[in-house]
Amino acid sequence: MHTSTSARTAPRTAALTPDRFRWRVVDIVVAAVLGVAIGLVFWGWNTVGGIWFGAMDAVTPGLGGIAVGIWLLGGVVGGLIIRKPGAALLVELIAAIVSALIGNVWGITTIFSGLAQGLGAELIFLAFLYLRFTLPVAMLAGAGAGIGAWVLELFLTPNIVKSLEFNLIYLGTLVVSGAVLAGVVGWFLVRALAATGALSRFAAGREARRDV
C-alpha cells in the first residue's frame, strides 16, 4: 500500500521540483527564435490587423479589439512550448521588440504593449503553477494577454478619458479576440509544430507523440 501511494505521488512531486523550472540553453534559444518568428508575424499583421481594427471601430467604437488577438500570440505560444516561468513574457516581449525595430506606426510603445500582454498571459500560466497547458488554459492565457493590453491602453492611449461604454466594449472584444486568435490559434499552432518533431526536446512535443 505504501509503495503504491508513493508511485502515484512521484510524478506530481517531480513536476514541482526546482529543476522543473530551470531554464536550459535550448529553452533560451527557442524563446529567441519564437520571439523573432512571431515578431515577423506581428509585422505582417500590422497592416491587415490595422485595417481590420479601423473598420470595426468605425462600426462601433471599441469593436476594433476583435482584431488584436494575433498580436497576443507570443505569450501563449511561448508559454505552451517552453513551460517555464517568464517564457510567455519573454517571447511576447522579443516579438514586440522585433516588430518595433522593423518599423510600425506605434514605435517604442509596441515594446510597452509586449510587456503588458506578455505579463497578462504569464499570470495565467502562473495561476496553474505551470502544470496545465490544455486548450482552455491557452484560451485563458490569450484572454489574459488581452486584459493586459486593455489595462496598459487605459493609461497609454489614454482610453481612460473615453466613455465607459467604449472601454467595456473594447475589453470584451480584446478578451474574445485573445481567447480565439491567440489562445485557440496558438494552441493548434503548437500542436502542428509538435507533430513535425520540431519540439522533441520539449514536453509539448512528447505529448504530441503520445497522442498519435
N, C-alpha and C positions, 0 to 999 in steps of 0.2 A: 504493500500500500504506500509506504514512504517513497519507494523508488518511482512508482507511477506518478505521484504528485510532483516529484522533482522534475521528471521528464516533461510534464505538462507545462511547468512554470519556466523551464530553462530557456525556451525561445524568446519569451517576453523579457526575461531578465537580460538576455544577451542584447536584445533590441535597445535596452535602456542604458547600456554601459557607455562610458565616456568615449570609447573607440568608435562607437556608432556615429558620433557627431564630429569626429576628427576629419578635417579636410585632407584629402590626398592630392598629390600633384595632378593626377588625372582629373580630379574634380575642378581644380583651378583652371586647367587648360580647357576643359569642356565648357565651363562657365564663360570663359573669354570667347570661345568660338560661338557659343549660342548667342552671347550678347551682340557680337558683330553681325551674325546672320540675321538675328531678329531686328537689329538696328537698320539693316538694309530693307527688311520688310516694312519697318516704320517709315523709312524714307519713301518707299514706293506708295505707301498708304497715305502719305501726306497730301497728295493731290486728290486721289479718289475719295478718301475719307473726308478731306476738307470740303469738297464739293457736296458730298452727301450731307455732311454736318450743316452746311449753309442752307441746303434745300429743305431739310427737315425743320430747321429753326425758322425758316420763312413761313412754314405751315403753322407751327405753334412754337413760340419761344420756349426753349428748353428741350425740345424734342430732338435736337441735334445730338444729344448724348448717345443716341442709339448707334451712332457711327464710331464711337470712341473705342469699342471693345478690342479691336485689333491692336491698338496702341498699348493694351494691357497684357498682351501675350507673354512678354518676357518673364514676368514674375511667376505666372502659372507654369510655363514650360520649365523654367529653371528650378522651381520647387519640386515639380513632379519627377524630374530626371535626377537631380543631384541629391535631394532629400537631406540636406544639411542646413543647420541654422545659418541664415544670411544668404542662402542661394537665390531665393526669389528676389530679394532686394538687389543683390549684386548683378544678376543677369538683366533685370529691368533697367538698372542704372547704366550699365555698359551700353545697352541698346539705345538708351536716350542720348548718351554722350555721342555715340556713332551718328545718330540722326542729326544731332546739333552740329557736329563737325562737318558732315557732308553739306549741310545747309538747309534750313527751312525758315518759315516766316516767324517762328516763335523764338528762335535764337537760344540764348542761355537758359531761358525759362523752361525749355524742354528738359534740362537736367533736373530742375526742381520737381517737375512732373514725374520724372523717372523715380526720384527718391520717394515721393508721396505714394505713387502707385505701387512701387515695389514693396514699400512698408505695409501697405494695405493687404497685399497678398501674403506677405511674410507672417503677419499676425494670425492669419487663418491657419497656416501650416503649424505655427506655434501652438495655437489653441488645441490642435490634435496631437501635440507633442512630437511632430514629425514622424508619426507612425501610420497615418492613414493617407492614402493617395488615390482614392476612388474618384469616380466621375462627380458625385455630389460634392466632395471636398474641392475638386478642381473648380467647380462652378462657384462655390463659396469664395474661393481664392480670387476668382475673376471679379466677383461682386465686391469683395473687399478692396481690390485694386481700384474699382470704380468709386467706392466711397472715399478712398484716399485722394483720388483726383478731385472729387467734389469738395472735400474739406480744403484742399490747397487753393482751389479756384475761388472759394468764398472770399479769400483774402488777397490772392494774387491778381485776379482779373479786374476789380474785385466783384464777385457776384453777390456779396453781402448787401450791396446797395440796390440790388434788383428786388423784384417782388417775391413774396413768399410763394406764390403760385409758380413762378418761374423756377425757383430753387427746388421745389418739391417735384416738379415735372422732370427737371434736369437730373435730380438724384435718382428718381425712378428709372429713367432711361439709361443712366450710367450703370446702375445695378443690373438691369436686364441685359444690356449690351456686354457688360463684363462677364456675366454668368454664361452667356451664349457664345459670343465671338472670342472671348479669351478662355473661358472655362471649358466649354464643350469642344470648341475647335482645338484648343491647346491639348486637351486630353487625348483626342483622336490623333493629333499630330505626333504626340509622344508614342502612342501605340504603333503608329505607322513606322516611325523611326526604329522602335524596338524590334519590329518584325523583320527589318533588314539586317539585324545583327549589329547595328552601329552602337547599340547601348549594352553590349555584352558585359562591360565592366561595371554595370550599374544594376541595382535591384529592379528597375523598370524593365530592363532587358531580360533578366532572368524570369520575371513574372510572365512576360510575353511568351517565352518558350514553354513555360508550364501550361499556359492556356491553350497552346496549339494542340 
